[in-house]
């Protein structure tokens, strides 16, 4: 589990990896049925060259992260056990 505080408002957010989330859900009577680690691979940009360049690099990083399972979003389906 990664404590993101005080990086982002509202300062009480926690980031989970699949294993930590599975343990937490199990503790409260749930089981994970599906896990997907994914980030939207297209980063929007303005028409400025530097912004387009940065967005292009960030988009490629998101694509690699999606392929390696290291992206920033964790989508989980769980059901009560």
C-alpha positions as a printed Julia matrix, in Angstrom:
81×3 Matrix{Float64}:
   0.0     0.0     0.0
   1.31    3.46   -0.89
   0.36    6.45    1.23
  -0.08    9.39   -1.16
  -0.53   11.89    1.69
   0.05   14.8     1.66
   0.74   14.74   -2.07
  -2.86   15.1    -3.2
  -5.86   16.8    -1.68
  -7.86   15.66    0.32
  -4.8    14.08    2.0
  -6.43   10.81    2.99
  -5.92    8.82   -0.2
  -4.08    5.52   -0.33
  -2.82    3.7    -3.38
  -3.11   -0.09   -3.42
  -1.38   -2.81   -5.35
  -3.49   -5.88   -6.19
  -2.09   -7.95   -3.32
  -2.7    -5.3    -0.63
  -6.22   -4.66   -1.91
  -6.97   -8.4    -1.97
  -5.89   -8.67    1.7
  -8.01   -5.65    2.7
 -11.08   -6.91    0.85
 -10.69  -10.4     2.29
 -10.47   -8.91    5.81
 -13.9    -7.34    5.23
 -15.57  -10.38    3.68
 -14.98   -9.81   -0.04
 -13.12  -11.67   -2.73
 -11.67  -10.1    -5.84
 -13.15  -11.55   -9.02
 -11.38   -9.38  -11.58
  -8.35   -7.08  -11.57
  -7.14   -4.8   -14.35
  -4.25   -2.34  -14.16
  -4.69    0.23  -16.87
  -4.23    3.9   -17.72
  -5.85    5.79  -20.58
  -2.98    5.87  -23.08
  -3.84    9.16  -24.8
  -2.74   12.34  -23.04
  -4.43   15.51  -24.37
  -2.3    18.49  -25.38
  -2.58   22.06  -26.56
  -1.22   23.13  -29.93
   2.1    24.29  -28.41
   5.04   22.15  -29.6
   6.44   21.53  -26.12
   3.04   20.49  -24.82
   2.46   18.13  -27.77
   5.93   16.64  -27.3
   5.38   16.08  -23.56
   1.95   14.56  -24.21
   3.42   12.24  -26.82
   6.1    10.99  -24.42
   3.54   10.58  -21.61
   1.25    8.64  -23.96
   4.06    6.22  -24.8
   4.87    5.78  -21.12
   1.19    4.95  -20.44
   1.22    2.38  -23.23
   4.32    0.68  -21.83
   2.84    0.77  -18.32
  -0.32   -0.9   -19.61
   1.71   -3.65  -21.24
   3.79   -4.27  -18.12
   0.97   -4.02  -15.57
   2.49   -0.96  -13.9
  -0.08    1.66  -14.93
  -1.62    4.1   -12.49
  -5.22    2.84  -12.33
  -6.42   -0.34  -10.65
  -9.87   -1.54  -11.7
 -11.26   -4.21   -9.39
 -14.48   -6.19   -9.22
 -15.2    -7.87   -5.89
 -18.07   -9.75   -4.35
 -19.02  -10.63   -0.82
 -17.62  -14.07    0.04
